[in-house]
Amino acid sequence: MTPHISPPRTATVAHAWGLLESLTDPEIPVVTLRELGILRDVREGAAGLEVVITPTYSGCPAMGQIEDDVKALLQANGLQGRVVTQLAPAWTTDWMTEVAKDKLRAYGIAPPHACASQASGSANVVQFAARSAKPEVVHCPQCGSANTTETSHFGSTACKALYRCLACMEPFDYFKPY
C-alpha cells in the first residue's frame, strides 16, 4: 500500500493552516477543529483558498457557525477563501486526536471510545447491536470511576449522551463514537 503523499504547500496555504490551527469548536471551545478532525484540508482553488470541513454528523447545527468562523478568520488576515463541506468519507470520532480526547476529559466530557476495528480499520456500523449485548464502560471524567450509567441517549448536543457517575454523583456528557 502506497502512503498518501500531500502535495507541497504554498506559503499562502501554510499561512492559512497556521491560522486555522487555533480555531476552536463553537460548542466545545477547548478543542480545535483540527484536533476534532473537522478541518480536513486547505488548498488553492480557482477563486482563492478552499478550506475543507466535514461535519461531525448530518445536520450538525454548529456547521454554519464553523463556516462563518473560518471565513471571518481568513478575511481578518487578508486571505480570500471559501469553505467546502465534504460529506464523504463521513466523519468519525476516530479522527479525533489524543490531545482532543485529553482536552474533552479535562473539560468534563468523557471522550469517545474507538469506532474502527484495530485489525481491519473498518468502522463499527453495528454500534447499537453491540451495545445491547454488552454495554460499553464510560469512565467519569471527574473522578475516573467506571460506575456510570446513561441517563439519556442525547446530552447537551445530539453527538453526546448524558451520563451520571454513581461514585461521585456528577452528571457528564459522553461524546458518542461515530
N, C-alpha and C positions, 0 to 999 in steps of 0.2 A: 504494500500500500504506500503510495507516494504521499508525503506530508504536504499539507496545504501551505503554499508559499504566498504571502501577501505581496502585492506589487509595492514598489518603492513609494514612500510618501513624499509628497511635495512639501515645501515649507508651510504652505497655507493649510494643508491637511494636518500636518503635525501640530501647527498652532491651534487649530480647531480642536483636535484631540486633547491638547493640553488644557484648553478652556473647559471642555465638556467633562473632563475627569472629576471636577468638583461639583457638578450639577447633581443635586440630590432629588430623591423621590418626593413628590409633594405630600404623600400620605405617610411616609416613614423618613423623616428628614435626616436621620443619622446614617443612611446608606445612599451611595451614589447610584445613578442609573447604570454606570459601568459595572459596579460591584454586583448589582442585581441581575445583570445580563440583558437589560432592556436596550441599552445602547449597543448596537451591533456593528456599525461601520460608519466611517466618514470618508467620503470620496469626492473627487472632482466630477462635476456634471456639466452639461452644456450651459446651464444658467447659473453656475456657481457651485457652491458646496451642496452635497446631499448628505444629510445625517439620517442614517437608517436606524429605526427603532422597531422593536417587536413588543406588542402588548403582553402583559402577564396572562391575561385571559381575554376572550372575546367580550367586548362590552365594558372593559375596564374604564370607569369614569375619570381616572387620572390621566388618560392619554391626551385629552385636549389640553390640560394644563402642562403636561410634559412637552408637548409640541410648542406651546406658547413660550415656555421657559427656554427651550433650545433656540427658537427664533430670536427671542429677546437677548439672549447671551451673545449670539453671533452678531446681531445688529449693534449691540453696545460696544463690540470690539471691532467694528468696521468690516465685518465679513458678510457677504451675501450668501444666502443658502436657503434650502427648503428641507422639510422633514419628509422622509419617505417611510411609511408604515409597511413593514414586511411581515406578512402573516405566516409564511412557510419558510423554514420549518417553524412549527409552533414553539413558543417559549416554554421552557421547563425550569423548574426550580434547581435542576442540576447545573444550570448556567450561573447560579449564584456563586460568588467566590467564598472561600472560607472566611475571609475578612468580613464580608457581608453577614454571614451567619453569626460570627462573633459579635458584631455590632447589634444585630437583632436581639441576641440573647441579653446583652448589656442594657438594651433599651426596654427589656421586659417582654419581648416577643420570642416564643420558642421557635427556633429555625426549623425548616422542613427537613424531613428525612430524605434520603436519596430516592429518586424515581427509577433510574436506569439500573438494569442488571449489570453487576460488575463484570460478569463473564461476557455478555454479548453487547452491552452498551445500549440495548434497546429499552425504550420506555415501558414502564409498567402500566398498561392500559386497562387492567382489570383491578384497579385500586379498590373498588367497592366490594368485589367478591373476596379479595384478600383480606379486607378489613373485617368482614363478618366472620371469617374463620378464626382469626387471632388478631385482636386489636393491637395496633402499634403503641408502643410506650412513648409517651411525650413527657419529657422532663420539664419540671417547673423552672423557668428562667430566673426566678427569685431565689429559691433555696436548693435547686437541683434534684428535688425528690422525684421519683418515678411514680409516686402515689397520686396520680392526677386523674381527672375524669372530664370528658367532653360534656359541656352543658348545652351547647348549641353548635350545629354544624356551620353556622355563619356567625362570624365575630364582627369586629368593627368595620371590616370590608368583606366582600364576597370571597376574597382569596385567603381569608383567615377563618379559623374556627375558634370558638370561645371555650376555654378550659378553666378548671378550678383545681388548685392544688389542695389535696386533702391533708397535707402535712402542715403547711403554713396558712392555708385557707385563702390564699390570694387568687383572684381571677387573673387570667392572662390569655392573650391571643396566641394561637399556633398557626404559623404560616403553612398552609396545606401544600403538600407536594403535588406538582402537576407534571 
